[in-house]
Amino acid sequence: MFNILYVSHEASLTGAPKCLYALIKRINRKKYHPIFFSPCQGPLIKKLKDIGVETVIFKKNITLNLRRLIRGKSIDLVYVNTIVSTYGAFAGKLARTKVLWHIHEDISKGLWNRFLKELVGVLSDRIVVVSDGISRSFGNKNKVTTIHNGIDIKEFVKDVKGDTIKQEFDLNENFPIIGVIGSIAPAKGHKYFLKALVEVEKKYPKVATLIVGESPPVFRGWQSRIEKLAEKFGLKERVIFTGLREDISQIMAALDIFVLPSVYEAFGLVLLEAMAFKKPIIASNVGGIPEIVEDGITGLLVPSGDSKSLAKAIIEIAGHPKEAVKMGERGRERVERYFSLDVYVQKIEKVYEELLS
């Protein structure tokens, strides 16, 4: 039995922490004993406790306390989740314990990111990244493995319909219904989407958009700016800001089109969720997105920050409903073939075996 310490900078159930929960829930407990650390409370803590995982929280002297925890619990491997959880890697190095660093962010470009990649290379024994684009930017290829995120289609795509969402937000007469789901932050490109929506409304006056999510603490106030921008563009009746929701499956079921207008995106787990629901995708051609969405086959890719191209793509898909259905079906097939959660867990466990053998 190997003891693995999972280190996360937050305990939400979105993005990287959500992927981490899916992994911990499914790892082979006969071979691996998981312990989870985060410096803060959150819904992930409760979820992990519910499946019998030991959780640890402390907010001060994190690196030194983690080193004590690693030694005290006889940890065999420190699993550092995201670039932000740097203290986990430092603690693992200080405790002379093997470190696996799972990078969910796009750190492929820029001077600061070059420094981060050097740091990751020095502090870790193995590096997992979420796209080939990020992998190519690392110097030490022997340490780096690309493992695409995965989802459990059976668990996510339950027997749900979008009727309750349409009733809640009075959308029964609207077309197309567009979904933008994720953190409301500068990198997510909401301002470019809203600008595109102005043009879409001219063609489809009854277009409606559900913007699902909220701003993370580091970008507190950004959501308010986006809401004011929607009002400035005259889109107050066309855009609904739902806040955080737990009924993402129902929301996905209600949509006609899913849009991810990110300026940069390391992967885009939410794309897999939308494709699992057979939704045609429109997304920015950046980061790991082209490794998920096949342009013209499962959706349309547009240049990031290009509102005109984004508007054109939305109008194109809305105007060709039969092709939109085909795109959705092909998207579902692609997720089932290449992005299943079982394959994701198997690949991670293979890295464990290579490190711990």
Number of C-alpha atoms within 10 A of each C-alpha: 9 16 17 22 28 20 26 25 20 22 23 17 17 18 15 22 19 14 19 21 19 19 20 20 16 12 17 14 12 8 12 17 18 23 20 23 22 22 17 15 14 13 12 21 23 14 15 19 12 10 10 12 17 15 17 17 14 13 9 9 9 16 17 16 14 25 23 15 17 24 15 9 13 14 21 22 24 25 27 27 25 20 20 14 20 20 20 31 30 22 23 27 18 16 17 14 20 21 26 26 27 26 25 24 19 22 23 18 10 9 9 9 13 16 12 16 19 13 14 23 18 12 22 22 19 21 25 22 25 23 25 18 21 23 23 13 15 20 13 13 11 9 15 21 19 18 19 24 23 22 22 17 19 9 9 14 17 12 10 15 14 14 15 15 18 19 10 9 12 11 19 13 11 16 17 23 22 23 25 23 25 20 21 24 22 16 12 22 21 25 20 19 22 25 19 20 29 19 18 22 17 10 13 17 14 16 21 24 25 21 20 19 19 22 18 13 9 8 13 13 14 17 21 13 12 19 18 14 17 23 15 10 12 13 20 14 12 20 21 17 16 13 16 15 12 8 10 17 21 19 22 27 22 24 24 21 25 26 25 26 29 26 20 21 20 22 27 22 23 18 24 27 22 28 28 27 22 26 31 32 32 25 25 28 22 21 23 21 23 17 15 22 25 17 17 12 17 27 27 23 24 20 16 20 19 17 22 17 16 29 22 16 22 23 18 14 22 23 14 10 13 10 18 23 17 17 25 24 19 21 28 23 16 19 24 18 10 14 23 18 21 15 17 19 20 15 16 16 17 11 16 18 11 9 15 11 6
